[in-house]
Amino acid sequence: DIYFDPKNDMVYVWGTKTTRLVNVPDKTESSKWTYEWVLGMKNGRPRIAYVNQYSGTPNIKKITINGKEQLATLDNPPPSTGNK
């Protein structure tokens, strides 16, 4: 999946990463994995200004619930307050 955060100019790409061992052909391990990129332009060419990768789903933003700061992810969005 892919998500663009226009506020931070961040591109999130996530899915399932499968790792295979060279010496053990029948052994594989799968996990959720996320890549974060900030892309820019320099002299008319696209450039990667920032890259990060980590296990799990994207850490989209920090939210505050009952006075505690937590990370909201796409799999676990912040609860709706009913205000729009």
Residue frames relative to the residue before (quaternion, step in Angstrom):
aa qw qx qy qz dx dy dz
D 1.0000 0.0000 0.0000 0.0000 0.00 0.00 0.00
I 0.1702 -0.7772 0.5994 0.0881 3.54 -1.26 0.40
Y 0.0076 -0.7792 0.6264 -0.0215 3.56 -1.12 0.76
F 0.1749 -0.7648 0.6119 0.1007 3.58 -1.02 0.85
D 0.1976 -0.7634 0.6082 0.0905 3.55 -0.82 1.07
P 0.2700 -0.8098 0.4951 0.1617 3.62 -0.16 1.23
K 0.5755 0.5997 -0.3834 0.4026 3.61 1.13 -0.53
N 0.7962 0.2552 -0.1132 0.5368 3.59 0.98 -0.88
D 0.3772 -0.7319 0.4710 0.3166 3.62 1.30 -0.03
M 0.4261 0.7024 -0.4505 0.3496 3.58 1.10 0.75
V 0.1983 -0.7467 0.6251 0.1112 3.55 -1.06 0.88
Y 0.1303 -0.7773 0.6137 0.0476 3.56 -0.85 1.05
V 0.0029 -0.7612 0.6484 -0.0112 3.57 -0.94 0.93
W 0.1013 0.8093 -0.5706 0.0959 3.58 -0.74 1.01
G 0.1553 0.7619 -0.6152 0.1302 3.49 -1.28 0.54
T 0.6583 -0.4804 0.3902 0.4285 3.52 -1.21 -0.57
K 0.1915 -0.7629 0.6109 0.0903 3.55 -0.85 1.05
T 0.1333 -0.7841 0.6033 0.0581 3.57 -0.87 0.99
T 0.1465 -0.7858 0.5990 0.0468 3.55 -0.82 1.08
R 0.0934 -0.7796 0.6184 0.0313 3.55 -0.93 0.97
L 0.3633 -0.7178 0.5531 0.2166 3.56 -0.99 0.85
V 0.5271 -0.6631 0.4368 0.3028 3.58 -0.92 0.93
N 0.7606 0.3989 -0.2071 0.4685 3.59 0.83 -0.97
V 0.7278 0.3205 -0.2065 0.5701 3.61 1.28 -0.19
P 0.1997 -0.8567 0.4615 0.1150 3.59 0.24 1.25
D 0.7122 0.4501 -0.2720 0.4649 3.63 1.06 -0.58
K 0.6215 0.5493 -0.3383 0.4444 3.62 1.25 -0.06
T 0.0897 0.7695 -0.6276 0.0775 3.57 -0.78 1.08
E 0.1439 -0.7631 0.6246 0.0832 3.53 -1.26 0.52
S 0.1231 -0.8026 0.5821 0.0425 3.58 -0.81 1.02
S 0.0762 0.7785 -0.6202 0.0587 3.55 -1.14 0.72
K 0.5474 -0.5700 0.4835 0.3765 3.55 -1.27 0.38
W 0.0215 -0.8095 0.5853 -0.0412 3.58 -0.96 0.88
T 0.1390 -0.7981 0.5846 0.0446 3.58 -1.05 0.82
Y 0.1376 -0.7354 0.6580 0.0851 3.52 -1.19 0.77
E 0.1226 -0.7618 0.6322 0.0709 3.58 -1.08 0.79
W 0.0005 -0.7949 0.6063 -0.0224 3.57 -0.97 0.90
V 0.1133 -0.6945 0.6993 0.1255 3.49 -1.34 0.54
L 0.1360 -0.8031 0.5793 0.0310 3.54 -0.66 1.18
G 0.0237 -0.7948 0.6064 -0.0054 3.55 -1.07 0.73
M 0.4188 -0.6723 0.5432 0.2784 3.53 -1.33 -0.11
K 0.0398 0.7635 -0.6440 0.0260 3.55 -1.13 0.73
N 0.8371 -0.0556 -0.0243 0.5437 3.55 -0.68 1.16
G 0.7142 -0.4755 0.2477 0.4500 3.57 1.01 0.87
R 0.6519 0.4843 -0.3174 0.4896 3.59 1.26 0.16
P 0.4779 -0.6512 0.4916 0.3255 3.60 -1.03 0.67
R 0.0794 -0.7865 0.6124 0.0092 3.55 -1.05 0.87
I 0.3681 -0.6750 0.5858 0.2561 3.53 -1.19 0.59
A 0.2124 -0.8074 0.5429 0.0908 3.57 -0.48 1.23
Y 0.7918 0.0185 0.0279 0.6098 3.58 1.15 -0.62
V 0.0487 0.7727 -0.6325 0.0228 3.57 -1.09 0.73
N 0.0551 0.7678 -0.6357 0.0576 3.54 -1.08 0.81
Q 0.0326 -0.7835 0.6196 0.0323 3.57 -1.15 0.56
Y 0.0835 0.7893 -0.6009 0.0943 3.54 -1.11 0.75
S 0.5645 -0.5880 0.4486 0.3665 3.56 -1.24 0.34
G 0.6973 0.4525 -0.3537 0.4289 3.54 -1.18 0.63
T 0.6427 -0.5024 0.4130 0.4050 3.51 -1.36 -0.28
P 0.6977 -0.5006 0.3013 0.4144 3.61 -1.19 0.38
N 0.3350 -0.6804 0.6162 0.2125 3.53 -1.16 0.78
I 0.1711 -0.8556 0.4813 0.0834 3.53 0.26 1.30
K 0.7870 -0.2013 0.1629 0.5599 3.60 0.73 -0.95
K 0.4629 -0.6339 0.5316 0.3183 3.50 -1.30 0.25
I 0.0858 -0.7811 0.6178 0.0296 3.55 -1.01 0.87
T 0.3129 -0.7270 0.5746 0.2083 3.55 -1.24 0.36
I 0.0091 0.7743 -0.6311 0.0461 3.56 -0.77 1.11
N 0.8405 -0.0655 -0.0074 0.5377 3.56 -0.68 1.15
G 0.7298 -0.4578 0.2305 0.4524 3.56 0.96 0.91
K 0.6549 0.4758 -0.3178 0.4937 3.61 1.26 0.03
E 0.3733 -0.7252 0.5378 0.2132 3.55 -0.89 0.99
Q 0.0152 0.7912 -0.6089 0.0549 3.55 -0.87 1.03
L 0.4516 -0.6492 0.5278 0.3099 3.56 -1.26 0.35
A 0.2343 -0.7365 0.6175 0.1459 3.54 -0.97 0.90
T 0.0999 -0.7886 0.6047 0.0496 3.58 -0.87 0.92
L 0.6535 -0.5184 0.3655 0.4132 3.56 -1.22 0.27
D 0.6630 0.4750 -0.3129 0.4867 3.62 1.13 -0.51
N 0.7752 0.2042 -0.1021 0.5891 3.58 1.22 -0.47
P 0.0453 -0.8445 0.5332 0.0227 3.63 0.45 1.15
P 0.6065 -0.5489 0.4090 0.4044 3.58 -1.18 0.41
P 0.5546 -0.6131 0.4310 0.3615 3.59 -1.06 0.63
S 0.5036 -0.6501 0.4813 0.3035 3.55 -1.10 0.71
T 0.3171 -0.7527 0.5477 0.1812 3.55 -0.97 0.87
G 0.5213 -0.6432 0.4099 0.3828 3.58 1.26 -0.20
N 0.6128 0.5263 -0.3502 0.4742 3.61 1.27 -0.20
K 0.1251 -0.7936 0.5913 0.0694 3.55 -0.99 0.81
